[in-house]
């Protein structure tokens, strides 16, 4: 039986017309987006700190210490942006004059590329100022710590639910509940109560 190959179906999608070059975003918007991204990064760092403190180091939740840690994260990132601005100012046009990835891009105006590069130190300094302001804003710090705490509890709870689901846990109204009760008690004593380090007076 001969093999017949189907010819691919052609679809007319029209003629390609490139979009006009997009203007660069205002510095204020760039800084605002930078602050949002940084705040998300700080919240993630604090969330991880809560999880590690609770599960590995047996530390109590300390909102004040976490707030100080969040503040230090903001200040460290602000300093990093100041250093970047100084480096770009020192290098001048040599920092970006050769091999720019956007050159030849039909969606980017080359004059805008030059302007974007010229203003990079200014953007980094403005972002550093904004991050310093975030670090000195108690309400902002408190909000980030609370969000990080909630994210941490949710992640810990999700992990516990997954472990319970995979460990043979059954609901109280399940016929197997009473049958497996003794096994669960033994498992609980062996894995959990041993950590209490109970001593006789």
VEXDREN-2710 file (C-alpha; in Angstrom, 1 decimal):
% VEXDREN-2710
k/r/px/py/pz
1/UNK/0.0/0.0/0.0
2/UNK/1.6/3.3/-1.0
3/UNK/2.3/5.9/1.6
4/UNK/0.8/9.3/1.0
5/UNK/2.1/12.3/2.9
6/UNK/-0.5/15.0/3.6
7/UNK/0.5/18.4/2.5
8/UNK/0.5/20.9/5.4
9/UNK/-2.4/23.3/5.5
10/UNK/-1.4/26.9/4.9
11/UNK/-3.0/29.6/6.9
12/UNK/-2.9/33.2/5.7
13/UNK/-2.0/35.3/8.7
14/UNK/-1.6/38.5/6.8
15/UNK/1.5/40.6/6.3
16/UNK/3.8/41.3/9.1
17/UNK/3.9/45.0/10.2
18/UNK/6.4/45.8/13.0
19/UNK/5.1/47.8/15.9
20/UNK/6.5/51.3/16.3
21/UNK/9.5/51.7/18.7
22/UNK/8.3/51.8/22.3
23/UNK/9.5/54.8/24.4
24/UNK/11.5/54.0/27.5
25/UNK/9.7/54.0/30.8
26/UNK/9.9/57.1/33.0
27/UNK/12.4/56.8/35.9
28/UNK/9.7/57.1/38.5
29/UNK/8.0/54.0/37.1
30/UNK/11.2/52.1/36.8
31/UNK/12.0/52.9/40.4
32/UNK/8.5/51.9/41.5
33/UNK/8.7/48.5/39.8
34/UNK/12.2/48.1/41.3
35/UNK/10.8/48.7/44.8
36/UNK/8.0/46.1/44.3
37/UNK/10.5/43.5/43.0
38/UNK/12.8/44.2/46.0
39/UNK/10.0/44.0/48.5
40/UNK/9.0/40.6/47.1
41/UNK/12.6/39.5/47.5
42/UNK/12.8/40.7/51.0
43/UNK/9.5/39.0/51.9
44/UNK/10.8/35.8/50.5
45/UNK/14.0/36.1/52.6
46/UNK/12.1/36.7/55.8
47/UNK/9.7/33.8/55.0
48/UNK/12.6/31.4/54.6
49/UNK/14.1/32.8/57.9
50/UNK/10.8/32.0/59.7
51/UNK/10.6/28.5/58.3
52/UNK/14.2/27.7/59.1
53/UNK/13.9/29.2/62.6
54/UNK/10.8/27.2/63.3
55/UNK/11.7/23.8/61.8
56/UNK/15.5/23.6/62.2
57/UNK/16.5/25.9/65.0
58/UNK/13.3/25.7/67.3
59/UNK/13.2/29.5/67.5
60/UNK/10.1/31.4/68.7
61/UNK/8.5/33.8/66.3
62/UNK/10.1/37.2/67.0
63/UNK/8.4/40.0/65.0
64/UNK/10.9/42.6/66.1
65/UNK/14.0/40.6/65.1
66/UNK/12.4/39.8/61.8
67/UNK/11.6/43.4/61.2
68/UNK/15.2/44.3/61.8
69/UNK/16.3/41.6/59.4
70/UNK/13.9/43.0/56.7
71/UNK/15.3/46.5/57.3
72/UNK/18.8/45.2/56.9
73/UNK/17.9/43.5/53.6
74/UNK/16.5/46.7/52.2
75/UNK/19.6/48.7/53.3
76/UNK/21.9/46.1/51.8
77/UNK/20.2/46.2/48.5
78/UNK/20.1/50.1/48.6
79/UNK/23.9/50.0/49.1
80/UNK/24.3/47.6/46.3
81/UNK/22.5/50.0/44.0
82/UNK/24.6/52.9/45.1
83/UNK/27.8/50.9/44.3
84/UNK/26.4/50.0/40.9
85/UNK/25.7/53.7/40.2
86/UNK/29.2/54.6/41.2
87/UNK/30.7/51.8/38.9
88/UNK/28.6/53.0/35.9
89/UNK/29.6/56.6/36.5
90/UNK/33.3/55.6/36.7
91/UNK/33.1/53.5/33.5
92/UNK/31.1/56.1/31.6
93/UNK/30.0/55.1/28.1
94/UNK/32.5/52.1/28.1
95/UNK/30.0/50.3/30.4
96/UNK/27.6/49.8/27.5
97/UNK/28.9/51.2/24.2
98/UNK/30.0/47.9/22.7
99/UNK/27.8/44.8/22.0
100/UNK/24.5/46.1/23.4
101/UNK/21.9/43.3/23.2
102/UNK/19.1/45.7/22.1
103/UNK/21.0/47.2/19.1
104/UNK/19.2/46.3/15.9
105/UNK/15.9/45.5/17.7
106/UNK/13.1/46.9/15.6
107/UNK/11.0/47.5/18.7
108/UNK/13.6/49.7/20.4
109/UNK/14.7/53.1/19.3
110/UNK/18.5/53.4/19.3
111/UNK/18.2/56.9/20.7
112/UNK/16.2/55.5/23.6
113/UNK/18.9/53.0/24.2
114/UNK/21.5/55.8/24.5
115/UNK/19.2/57.7/26.9
116/UNK/18.4/54.6/28.9
117/UNK/22.2/53.9/29.3
118/UNK/22.9/57.5/30.2
119/UNK/20.4/57.6/32.9
120/UNK/21.3/54.2/34.5
121/UNK/23.3/55.7/37.3
122/UNK/20.5/58.1/38.1
123/UNK/18.0/55.1/38.2
124/UNK/20.2/53.2/40.6
125/UNK/20.6/56.1/42.9
126/UNK/16.9/56.8/42.9
127/UNK/16.2/53.2/43.6
128/UNK/18.7/53.2/46.5
129/UNK/16.9/56.3/48.0
130/UNK/13.5/54.5/47.6
131/UNK/14.8/51.3/49.2
132/UNK/16.3/53.3/52.1
133/UNK/12.9/55.0/52.6
134/UNK/11.3/51.5/52.7
135/UNK/13.8/50.4/55.3
136/UNK/12.9/53.4/57.5
137/UNK/9.1/52.9/57.1
138/UNK/7.9/50.9/60.2
139/UNK/4.5/50.2/58.7
140/UNK/6.0/48.9/55.5
141/UNK/8.4/46.7/57.5
142/UNK/5.6/45.4/59.7
143/UNK/3.5/44.6/56.7
144/UNK/6.3/42.6/55.0
145/UNK/7.0/40.7/58.1
146/UNK/3.3/39.8/58.6
147/UNK/3.0/38.7/55.0
148/UNK/6.2/36.6/55.3
149/UNK/4.8/35.0/58.4
150/UNK/1.5/34.1/56.7
151/UNK/3.4/32.7/53.7
152/UNK/5.6/30.6/56.0
153/UNK/2.7/29.2/58.0
154/UNK/0.9/28.3/54.7
155/UNK/4.0/26.6/53.4
156/UNK/4.6/24.7/56.6
157/UNK/0.9/23.7/56.8
158/UNK/1.0/22.5/53.2
159/UNK/4.0/20.3/53.9
160/UNK/2.4/18.9/57.0
161/UNK/-0.8/18.1/55.1
162/UNK/1.2/16.4/52.4
163/UNK/3.1/14.3/55.0
164/UNK/-0.2/13.3/56.8
165/UNK/-1.7/12.4/53.5
166/UNK/1.2/10.1/52.6
167/UNK/1.5/8.6/56.1
168/UNK/-1.7/6.6/56.2
169/UNK/-3.8/9.2/57.9
170/UNK/-7.5/8.5/57.9
171/UNK/-10.5/10.6/58.9
172/UNK/-12.3/9.9/62.2
173/UNK/-15.4/8.7/60.4
174/UNK/-13.5/6.2/58.3
175/UNK/-14.0/2.5/59.3
176/UNK/-10.2/2.1/59.4
177/UNK/-9.8/4.9/62.0
178/UNK/-10.1/2.7/65.1
179/UNK/-8.1/-0.1/63.5
180/UNK/-5.1/2.2/62.8
181/UNK/-5.4/4.2/66.0
182/UNK/-2.9/2.1/68.0
183/UNK/-0.3/2.3/65.2
184/UNK/-0.7/6.1/65.0
185/UNK/-0.2/6.5/68.8
186/UNK/3.0/4.4/68.7
187/UNK/4.3/6.4/65.8
188/UNK/3.4/9.7/67.6
189/UNK/5.3/8.7/70.8
190/UNK/8.3/7.5/68.9
191/UNK/8.7/10.5/66.6
192/UNK/7.3/13.5/68.6
193/UNK/7.4/12.9/72.4
194/UNK/11.0/11.8/72.2
195/UNK/11.9/15.4/71.3
196/UNK/10.4/16.9/74.5
197/UNK/13.5/15.7/76.6
198/UNK/11.3/15.2/79.7
199/UNK/13.3/14.7/82.9
200/UNK/12.2/13.7/86.4
201/UNK/12.3/16.2/89.2
END
